[in-house]
Amino acid sequence: MTIQLIPLIGSEIGTKIGAGILMTILTEVYKKSSRTALGVLGDISVGGGTERVAKFSDEAALLSDNGAKTVLVPVGNTQDIAELPHSLLIQADIMF
């Protein structure tokens, strides 16, 4: 199994394992495919829960600018949906 991680344009390289990395590993292990142009926000806590995204609007816009059509977001960010620009809501399908 080979997993290639590419930093998005305008992003910083972090040290946490994100939910997207875990999802990538699981799709490969179970031989399932994920959606095309899928972006995943959130980090995994030690207890296994997803952590709230601090700069939700900026992170979602970054994924959309880099080609994500569907963005999976932690449930903790449901109240932040009002902060998203209208243009982003048109470009990407935001899922919790």
N, C-alpha and C positions, 0 to 999 in steps of 0.2 A: 504494500500500500504506500502511495506517495501523496503527500498533501503539500500543496504549494501555497504559501501565504504571501500576498502582495500588498504593500501599504497603498492605500487609496491616495489619490491626488489631494493634497491639502491636509493629510492626516499626520498624526504623530505615532511613532511606534511605542506601544505600551508594554507593560510587564505582566498583566493579568491574562488569564485564559478567558476568552470570551465565549458567549453562548454559541456564536457562529462557528468557532473552532470545534466545540463539542458536537454540534450538529453535523459538521462535515465528517468528523471521525465516525459518528454513528451511522450516517448514510452509507459510508464505505463498508463498515463492518457488516451491516445488515443487507448490503447490496440493494439499497433503495435509492431512488433519485429524488432530489428536491426540485422545487420550482426553478425555472429559468429566471435569471435576473433577481434573485432573492438576496436581500440584505437583512442581517440579524443584529439587533442592538442588545446590549446588556452583558454583564459579567456574571460568572457563576460564583456564588459564595461557597465557603467551606461546607456549609450545611446542605448545599445542593440547590438552593433557591436562586432565582435571578435577581440581580441588584438593579435598582432604579438608575436610569441614565441621567447624569447631571445636566449636560447641555443637550437636551433632547432635540430641540429645534435645529441646532447646528449639526448634530450627528445625523439626523434624518435627511437634512438638506445635502450633506456630504455624500451619503449613500445614493440619493437620487441623482446628484450631479455626476456620479460615477457609473450610472446605468441601472441602478436597482429599480425595478418596477413594483416589487412587493417588499415591504419592510416589516419584519416581526419586532415587536416592542414589548418590554416587560409590562405587566399589568400595573405596576407601580407608577407608570407614566400616563395613565389614562386621563388624569386631570390636566396634563400638559398639552393635550391635543388642540386646545384653543390657541396656543402660541404658534402653531404651524401656519406658515403663509398659505394663502388660498391656492397659489400656483403649485405648491408642493402637494397639496391634497388632490389636485387634478392629475399630476404626473405619476404619483405613486399610490399604491393601495396600502394603507397603514393598518396592520393587524395586531391585535393584542393577544 
